[in-house]
Amino acid sequence: MINIFKIVSFLEGISYILLLFIASPIKYIYENETYVKMLGMPHGILFIGYIALAVLLKVELKWTNKEFAKVCLLAIIPFGTFFVGKYLTKKED
């Protein structure tokens, strides 16, 4: 399950960056909502999947509340989810 979480965290990070730095500027500068509509739903699904998998991993890996909070906080910080994979790899060693 940890490998699935790493993949979801990477994809969630990509979708968040595309939404923030490409789709949103296009929406407000060019008044074109197409990209926000196109990227919004996949990002939302990936975000929900990320949080759901984090909850499951919290139980499976016996994370403390502090570790769980870090993983969840990284989901709302741009580029944050890219560090989750590295964090989890360090914990496995």
N, CA, C and O atoms as CSV, one atom per row, in Angstrom:
chain,resi,resn,atom,element,x,y,z
A,1,MET,N,N,0.812,-1.193,0.000
A,1,MET,CA,C,0.000,0.000,0.000
A,1,MET,C,C,0.862,1.265,0.000
A,1,MET,O,O,0.443,2.301,-0.517
A,2,ILE,N,N,2.039,1.183,0.567
A,2,ILE,CA,C,2.907,2.353,0.640
A,2,ILE,C,C,3.351,2.808,-0.760
A,2,ILE,O,O,3.500,4.004,-1.010
A,3,ASN,N,N,3.559,1.844,-1.668
A,3,ASN,CA,C,3.937,2.217,-3.039
A,3,ASN,C,C,2.787,2.917,-3.759
A,3,ASN,O,O,3.012,3.859,-4.519
A,4,ILE,N,N,1.575,2.468,-3.526
A,4,ILE,CA,C,0.397,3.128,-4.101
A,4,ILE,C,C,0.302,4.545,-3.564
A,4,ILE,O,O,0.000,5.478,-4.309
A,5,PHE,N,N,0.558,4.710,-2.273
A,5,PHE,CA,C,0.502,6.041,-1.664
A,5,PHE,C,C,1.553,6.973,-2.278
A,5,PHE,O,O,1.280,8.149,-2.517
A,6,LYS,N,N,2.737,6.450,-2.528
A,6,LYS,CA,C,3.788,7.267,-3.152
A,6,LYS,C,C,3.366,7.719,-4.551
A,6,LYS,O,O,3.605,8.863,-4.937
A,7,ILE,N,N,2.746,6.825,-5.300
A,7,ILE,CA,C,2.283,7.171,-6.651
A,7,ILE,C,C,1.178,8.212,-6.580
A,7,ILE,O,O,1.203,9.198,-7.316
A,8,VAL,N,N,0.210,7.998,-5.699
A,8,VAL,CA,C,-0.895,8.954,-5.552
A,8,VAL,C,C,-0.366,10.299,-5.080
A,8,VAL,O,O,-0.822,11.338,-5.558
A,9,SER,N,N,0.578,10.305,-4.158
A,9,SER,CA,C,1.119,11.573,-3.670
A,9,SER,C,C,1.833,12.325,-4.793
A,9,SER,O,O,1.728,13.548,-4.875
A,10,PHE,N,N,2.553,11.615,-5.653
A,10,PHE,CA,C,3.223,12.252,-6.782
A,10,PHE,C,C,2.204,12.829,-7.764
A,10,PHE,O,O,2.333,13.976,-8.192
A,11,LEU,N,N,1.194,12.036,-8.120
A,11,LEU,CA,C,0.173,12.503,-9.060
A,11,LEU,C,C,-0.639,13.659,-8.485
A,11,LEU,O,O,-1.001,14.585,-9.212
A,12,GLU,N,N,-0.922,13.612,-7.199
A,12,GLU,CA,C,-1.654,14.699,-6.547
A,12,GLU,C,C,-0.830,15.975,-6.598
A,12,GLU,O,O,-1.369,17.058,-6.829
A,13,GLY,N,N,0.467,15.851,-6.385
A,13,GLY,CA,C,1.351,17.014,-6.449
A,13,GLY,C,C,1.399,17.620,-7.834
A,13,GLY,O,O,1.365,18.842,-7.982
A,14,ILE,N,N,1.480,16.773,-8.857
A,14,ILE,CA,C,1.483,17.252,-10.244
A,14,ILE,C,C,0.169,17.973,-10.554
A,14,ILE,O,O,0.178,19.063,-11.127
A,15,SER,N,N,-0.947,17.371,-10.180
A,15,SER,CA,C,-2.242,17.986,-10.478
A,15,SER,C,C,-2.406,19.319,-9.749
A,15,SER,O,O,-2.987,20.257,-10.296
A,16,TYR,N,N,-1.900,19.406,-8.528
A,16,TYR,CA,C,-1.994,20.648,-7.749
A,16,TYR,C,C,-1.167,21.758,-8.397
A,16,TYR,O,O,-1.620,22.898,-8.502
A,17,ILE,N,N,0.037,21.419,-8.827
A,17,ILE,CA,C,0.906,22.405,-9.472
A,17,ILE,C,C,0.290,22.887,-10.790
A,17,ILE,O,O,0.286,24.084,-11.080
A,18,LEU,N,N,-0.225,21.953,-11.578
A,18,LEU,CA,C,-0.872,22.340,-12.835
A,18,LEU,C,C,-2.068,23.253,-12.581
A,18,LEU,O,O,-2.285,24.231,-13.298
A,19,LEU,N,N,-2.833,22.919,-11.559
A,19,LEU,CA,C,-4.010,23.722,-11.228
A,19,LEU,C,C,-3.621,25.116,-10.743
A,19,LEU,O,O,-4.212,26.110,-11.166
A,20,LEU,N,N,-2.634,25.188,-9.862
A,20,LEU,CA,C,-2.231,26.477,-9.296
A,20,LEU,C,C,-1.471,27.367,-10.263
A,20,LEU,O,O,-1.738,28.566,-10.355
A,21,PHE,N,N,-0.531,26.786,-10.980
A,21,PHE,CA,C,0.392,27.599,-11.757
A,21,PHE,C,C,0.103,27.677,-13.258
A,21,PHE,O,O,0.724,28.466,-13.970
A,22,ILE,N,N,-0.829,26.869,-13.735
A,22,ILE,CA,C,-1.192,26.948,-15.147
A,22,ILE,C,C,-2.678,27.261,-15.307
A,22,ILE,O,O,-3.038,28.256,-15.935
A,23,ALA,N,N,-3.537,26.419,-14.743
A,23,ALA,CA,C,-4.976,26.575,-14.956
A,23,ALA,C,C,-5.535,27.849,-14.323
A,23,ALA,O,O,-6.309,28.567,-14.958
A,24,SER,N,N,-5.152,28.133,-13.086
A,24,SER,CA,C,-5.685,29.334,-12.426
A,24,SER,C,C,-5.238,30.633,-13.091
A,24,SER,O,O,-6.070,31.516,-13.295
A,25,PRO,N,N,-3.959,30.788,-13.437
A,25,PRO,CA,C,-3.585,32.013,-14.164
A,25,PRO,C,C,-4.323,32.167,-15.497
A,25,PRO,O,O,-4.728,33.273,-15.856
A,26,ILE,N,N,-4.496,31.070,-16.223
A,26,ILE,CA,C,-5.241,31.145,-17.485
A,26,ILE,C,C,-6.677,31.586,-17.220
A,26,ILE,O,O,-7.247,32.378,-17.971
A,27,LYS,N,N,-7.248,31.061,-16.139
A,27,LYS,CA,C,-8.627,31.432,-15.801
A,27,LYS,C,C,-8.741,32.937,-15.547
A,27,LYS,O,O,-9.649,33.586,-16.067
A,28,TYR,N,N,-7.848,33.478,-14.770
A,28,TYR,CA,C,-7.975,34.884,-14.371
A,28,TYR,C,C,-7.370,35.874,-15.372
A,28,TYR,O,O,-7.848,37.003,-15.483
A,29,ILE,N,N,-6.344,35.471,-16.088
A,29,ILE,CA,C,-5.733,36.386,-17.050
A,29,ILE,C,C,-6.516,36.398,-18.366
A,29,ILE,O,O,-6.798,37.459,-18.924
A,30,TYR,N,N,-6.861,35.207,-18.848
A,30,TYR,CA,C,-7.530,35.095,-20.143
A,30,TYR,C,C,-9.030,34.831,-20.036
A,30,TYR,O,O,-9.717,34.688,-21.047
A,31,GLU,N,N,-9.532,34.767,-18.794
A,31,GLU,CA,C,-10.953,34.508,-18.532
A,31,GLU,C,C,-11.431,33.231,-19.234
A,31,GLU,O,O,-12.497,33.197,-19.849
A,32,ASN,N,N,-10.618,32.200,-19.123
A,32,ASN,CA,C,-10.919,30.911,-19.736
A,32,ASN,C,C,-10.884,29.840,-18.644
A,32,ASN,O,O,-9.816,29.505,-18.131
A,33,GLU,N,N,-12.041,29.311,-18.297
A,33,GLU,CA,C,-12.151,28.335,-17.207
A,33,GLU,C,C,-11.940,26.891,-17.648
A,33,GLU,O,O,-12.050,25.977,-16.831
A,34,THR,N,N,-11.648,26.677,-18.889
A,34,THR,CA,C,-11.552,25.324,-19.436
A,34,THR,C,C,-10.559,24.453,-18.665
A,34,THR,O,O,-10.874,23.319,-18.304
A,35,TYR,N,N,-9.379,24.978,-18.420
A,35,TYR,CA,C,-8.345,24.164,-17.770
A,35,TYR,C,C,-8.652,23.906,-16.301
A,35,TYR,O,O,-8.324,22.841,-15.778
A,36,VAL,N,N,-9.273,24.860,-15.635
A,36,VAL,CA,C,-9.660,24.649,-14.239
A,36,VAL,C,C,-10.710,23.549,-14.163
A,36,VAL,O,O,-10.644,22.680,-13.294
A,37,LYS,N,N,-11.668,23.588,-15.065
A,37,LYS,CA,C,-12.700,22.542,-15.095
A,37,LYS,C,C,-12.100,21.184,-15.436
A,37,LYS,O,O,-12.501,20.159,-14.884
A,38,MET,N,N,-11.134,21.189,-16.352
A,38,MET,CA,C,-10.514,19.943,-16.794
A,38,MET,C,C,-9.634,19.329,-15.690
A,38,MET,O,O,-9.611,18.108,-15.536
A,39,LEU,N,N,-8.918,20.155,-14.929
A,39,LEU,CA,C,-7.985,19.654,-13.919
A,39,LEU,C,C,-8.575,19.575,-12.514
A,39,LEU,O,O,-8.048,18.868,-11.655
A,40,GLY,N,N,-9.657,20.293,-12.284
A,40,GLY,CA,C,-10.214,20.366,-10.933
A,40,GLY,C,C,-10.706,19.036,-10.394
A,40,GLY,O,O,-10.368,18.662,-9.272
A,41,MET,N,N,-11.495,18.322,-11.170
A,41,MET,CA,C,-12.047,17.044,-10.716
A,41,MET,C,C,-10.962,15.987,-10.479
A,41,MET,O,O,-10.966,15.350,-9.426
A,42,PRO,N,N,-10.034,15.779,-11.422
A,42,PRO,CA,C,-8.972,14.797,-11.141
A,42,PRO,C,C,-8.150,15.160,-9.899
A,42,PRO,O,O,-7.784,14.287,-9.113
A,43,HIS,N,N,-7.867,16.450,-9.731
A,43,HIS,CA,C,-7.120,16.863,-8.543
A,43,HIS,C,C,-7.911,16.554,-7.276
A,43,HIS,O,O,-7.354,16.057,-6.297
A,44,GLY,N,N,-9.196,16.846,-7.295
A,44,GLY,CA,C,-10.036,16.564,-6.125
A,44,GLY,C,C,-10.071,15.089,-5.777
A,44,GLY,O,O,-9.993,14.717,-4.606
A,45,ILE,N,N,-10.189,14.257,-6.787
A,45,ILE,CA,C,-10.205,12.799,-6.565
A,45,ILE,C,C,-8.862,12.335,-6.018
A,45,ILE,O,O,-8.813,11.529,-5.089
A,46,LEU,N,N,-7.774,12.841,-6.590
A,46,LEU,CA,C,-6.444,12.464,-6.095
A,46,LEU,C,C,-6.228,12.948,-4.663
A,46,LEU,O,O,-5.616,12.244,-3.861
A,47,PHE,N,N,-6.723,14.145,-4.334
A,47,PHE,CA,C,-6.575,14.665,-2.975
A,47,PHE,C,C,-7.337,13.790,-1.978
A,47,PHE,O,O,-6.810,13.453,-0.918
A,48,ILE,N,N,-8.556,13.429,-2.313
A,48,ILE,CA,C,-9.347,12.559,-1.432
A,48,ILE,C,C,-8.666,11.201,-1.281
A,48,ILE,O,O,-8.600,10.652,-0.181
A,49,GLY,N,N,-8.160,10.661,-2.395
A,49,GLY,CA,C,-7.437,9.390,-2.324
A,49,GLY,C,C,-6.187,9.486,-1.464
A,49,GLY,O,O,-5.871,8.566,-0.710
A,50,TYR,N,N,-5.478,10.599,-1.580
A,50,TYR,CA,C,-4.270,10.839,-0.780
A,50,TYR,C,C,-4.605,10.814,0.715
A,50,TYR,O,O,-3.941,10.134,1.497
A,51,ILE,N,N,-5.629,11.554,1.096
A,51,ILE,CA,C,-6.009,11.614,2.514
A,51,ILE,C,C,-6.508,10.258,3.004
A,51,ILE,O,O,-6.166,9.833,4.108
A,52,ALA,N,N,-7.316,9.574,2.189
A,52,ALA,CA,C,-7.826,8.254,2.583
A,52,ALA,C,C,-6.675,7.262,2.777
A,52,ALA,O,O,-6.656,6.511,3.753
A,53,LEU,N,N,-5.730,7.263,1.855
A,53,LEU,CA,C,-4.572,6.376,1.991
A,53,LEU,C,C,-3.710,6.761,3.191
A,53,LEU,O,O,-3.146,5.891,3.855
A,54,ALA,N,N,-3.606,8.050,3.470
A,54,ALA,CA,C,-2.845,8.495,4.642
A,54,ALA,C,C,-3.485,7.973,5.923
A,54,ALA,O,O,-2.784,7.558,6.847
A,55,VAL,N,N,-4.800,7.994,5.978
A,55,VAL,CA,C,-5.510,7.474,7.161
A,55,VAL,C,C,-5.233,5.981,7.309
A,55,VAL,O,O,-4.952,5.506,8.410
A,56,LEU,N,N,-5.311,5.246,6.212
A,56,LEU,CA,C,-5.044,3.803,6.271
A,56,LEU,C,C,-3.594,3.515,6.668
A,56,LEU,O,O,-3.334,2.600,7.449
A,57,LEU,N,N,-2.661,4.288,6.136
A,57,LEU,CA,C,-1.254,4.090,6.479
A,57,LEU,C,C,-0.954,4.496,7.915
A,57,LEU,O,O,-0.067,3.923,8.548
A,58,LYS,N,N,-1.677,5.469,8.432
A,58,LYS,CA,C,-1.482,5.874,9.836
A,58,LYS,C,C,-1.708,4.680,10.754
A,58,LYS,O,O,-0.956,4.453,11.702
A,59,VAL,N,N,-2.746,3.932,10.458
A,59,VAL,CA,C,-3.051,2.757,11.267
A,59,VAL,C,C,-2.035,1.643,11.002
A,59,VAL,O,O,-1.508,1.037,11.935
A,60,GLU,N,N,-1.766,1.381,9.722
A,60,GLU,CA,C,-0.877,0.277,9.351
A,60,GLU,C,C,0.555,0.488,9.835
A,60,GLU,O,O,1.191,-0.445,10.326
A,61,LEU,N,N,1.060,1.712,9.697
A,61,LEU,CA,C,2.454,1.993,10.054
A,61,LEU,C,C,2.605,2.569,11.460
A,61,LEU,O,O,3.709,2.889,11.901
A,62,LYS,N,N,1.486,2.691,12.143
A,62,LYS,CA,C,1.471,3.198,13.523
A,62,LYS,C,C,2.137,4.573,13.636
A,62,LYS,O,O,2.991,4.801,14.494
A,63,TRP,N,N,1.716,5.492,12.733
A,63,TRP,CA,C,2.227,6.851,12.778
A,63,TRP,C,C,1.715,7.561,14.015
A,63,TRP,O,O,0.603,7.300,14.475
A,64,THR,N,N,2.514,8.445,14.545
A,64,THR,CA,C,2.035,9.317,15.620
A,64,THR,C,C,1.133,10.370,14.981
A,64,THR,O,O,1.116,10.526,13.760
A,65,ASN,N,N,0.391,11.084,15.810
A,65,ASN,CA,C,-0.466,12.153,15.292
A,65,ASN,C,C,0.368,13.237,14.611
A,65,ASN,O,O,-0.074,13.848,13.638
A,66,LYS,N,N,1.571,13.470,15.125
A,66,LYS,CA,C,2.455,14.476,14.536
A,66,LYS,C,C,2.898,14.058,13.133
A,66,LYS,O,O,2.905,14.879,12.216
A,67,GLU,N,N,3.264,12.797,12.962
A,67,GLU,CA,C,3.659,12.301,11.641
A,67,GLU,C,C,2.489,12.374,10.661
A,67,GLU,O,O,2.656,12.772,9.508
A,68,PHE,N,N,1.313,11.989,11.130
A,68,PHE,CA,C,0.118,12.040,10.290
A,68,PHE,C,C,-0.202,13.475,9.892
A,68,PHE,O,O,-0.559,13.739,8.744
A,69,ALA,N,N,-0.076,14.390,10.825
A,69,ALA,CA,C,-0.340,15.803,10.541
A,69,ALA,C,C,0.639,16.336,9.498
A,69,ALA,O,O,0.250,17.111,8.624
A,70,LYS,N,N,1.916,15.926,9.583
A,70,LYS,CA,C,2.911,16.350,8.588
A,70,LYS,C,C,2.514,15.885,7.196
A,70,LYS,O,O,2.547,16.661,6.241
A,71,VAL,N,N,2.142,14.622,7.086
A,71,VAL,CA,C,1.779,14.051,5.795
A,71,VAL,C,C,0.560,14.767,5.224
A,71,VAL,O,O,0.510,15.041,4.024
A,72,CYS,N,N,-0.418,15.071,6.065
A,72,CYS,CA,C,-1.620,15.780,5.605
A,72,CYS,C,C,-1.300,17.227,5.242
A,72,CYS,O,O,-1.824,17.744,4.256
A,73,LEU,N,N,-0.462,17.877,6.013
A,73,LEU,CA,C,-0.092,19.261,5.732
A,73,LEU,C,C,0.656,19.378,4.406
A,73,LEU,O,O,0.485,20.354,3.675
A,74,LEU,N,N,1.468,18.398,4.107
A,74,LEU,CA,C,2.217,18.417,2.850
A,74,LEU,C,C,1.297,18.394,1.632
A,74,LEU,O,O,1.699,18.807,0.544
A,75,ALA,N,N,0.071,17.916,1.808
A,75,ALA,CA,C,-0.876,17.862,0.681
A,75,ALA,C,C,-1.392,19.233,0.289
A,75,ALA,O,O,-1.854,19.413,-0.838
A,76,ILE,N,N,-1.326,20.200,1.185
A,76,ILE,CA,C,-1.867,21.523,0.855
A,76,ILE,C,C,-0.777,22.550,0.561
A,76,ILE,O,O,-1.072,23.694,0.213
A,77,ILE,N,N,0.461,22.144,0.700
A,77,ILE,CA,C,1.592,23.018,0.377
A,77,ILE,C,C,2.056,22.660,-1.034
A,77,ILE,O,O,2.335,21.492,-1.305
A,78,PRO,N,N,2.145,23.648,-1.947
A,78,PRO,CA,C,2.650,23.325,-3.283
A,78,PRO,C,C,4.025,22.647,-3.212
A,78,PRO,O,O,4.900,23.081,-2.462
A,79,PHE,N,N,4.198,21.619,-3.972
A,79,PHE,CA,C,5.405,20.787,-4.028
A,79,PHE,C,C,5.582,19.917,-2.779
A,79,PHE,O,O,6.549,19.161,-2.692
A,80,GLY,N,N,4.677,20.013,-1.828
A,80,GLY,CA,C,4.815,19.272,-0.569
A,80,GLY,C,C,4.726,17.772,-0.726
A,80,GLY,O,O,5.454,17.031,-0.065
A,81,THR,N,N,3.832,17.312,-1.603
A,81,THR,CA,C,3.652,15.863,-1.717
A,81,THR,C,C,4.857,15.167,-2.341
A,81,THR,O,O,5.008,13.951,-2.223
A,82,PHE,N,N,5.709,15.936,-3.002
A,82,PHE,CA,C,6.914,15.327,-3.565
A,82,PHE,C,C,7.884,14.897,-2.461
A,82,PHE,O,O,8.726,14.027,-2.679
A,83,PHE,N,N,7.768,15.490,-1.305
A,83,PHE,CA,C,8.636,15.147,-0.181
A,83,PHE,C,C,8.101,13.983,0.641
A,83,PHE,O,O,8.829,13.412,1.452
A,84,VAL,N,N,6.844,13.629,0.442
A,84,VAL,CA,C,6.254,12.515,1.191
A,84,VAL,C,C,6.950,11.210,0.835
A,84,VAL,O,O,7.253,10.408,1.719
A,85,GLY,N,N,7.205,10.990,-0.449
A,85,GLY,CA,C,7.893,9.768,-0.871
A,85,GLY,C,C,9.259,9.645,-0.232
A,85,GLY,O,O,9.637,8.565,0.220
A,86,LYS,N,N,10.004,10.737,-0.190
A,86,LYS,CA,C,11.324,10.719,0.436
A,86,LYS,C,C,11.211,10.471,1.941
A,86,LYS,O,O,12.010,9.736,2.520
A,87,TYR,N,N,10.206,11.095,2.565
A,87,TYR,CA,C,9.982,10.930,3.995
A,87,TYR,C,C,9.656,9.466,4.317
A,87,TYR,O,O,10.187,8.900,5.273
A,88,LEU,N,N,8.788,8.869,3.516
A,88,LEU,CA,C,8.414,7.474,3.753
A,88,LEU,C,C,9.567,6.524,3.472
A,88,LEU,O,O,9.716,5.519,4.168
A,89,THR,N,N,10.386,6.817,2.469
A,89,THR,CA,C,11.545,5.992,2.165
A,89,THR,C,C,12.541,6.029,3.320
A,89,THR,O,O,13.126,5.001,3.661
A,90,LYS,N,N,12.743,7.199,3.928
A,90,LYS,CA,C,13.639,7.302,5.092
A,90,LYS,C,C,13.112,6.468,6.253
A,90,LYS,O,O,13.886,5.811,6.949
A,91,LYS,N,N,11.795,6.491,6.463
A,91,LYS,CA,C,11.204,5.736,7.571
A,91,LYS,C,C,11.317,4.238,7.357
A,91,LYS,O,O,11.390,3.483,8.326
A,92,GLU,N,N,11.332,3.791,6.103
A,92,GLU,CA,C,11.447,2.367,5.818
A,92,GLU,C,C,12.838,1.841,6.121
A,92,GLU,O,O,12.994,0.674,6.479
A,93,ASP,N,N,13.860,2.694,5.981
A,93,ASP,CA,C,15.257,2.279,6.195
A,93,ASP,C,C,15.579,2.029,7.636
A,93,ASP,O,O,16.712,1.676,7.964
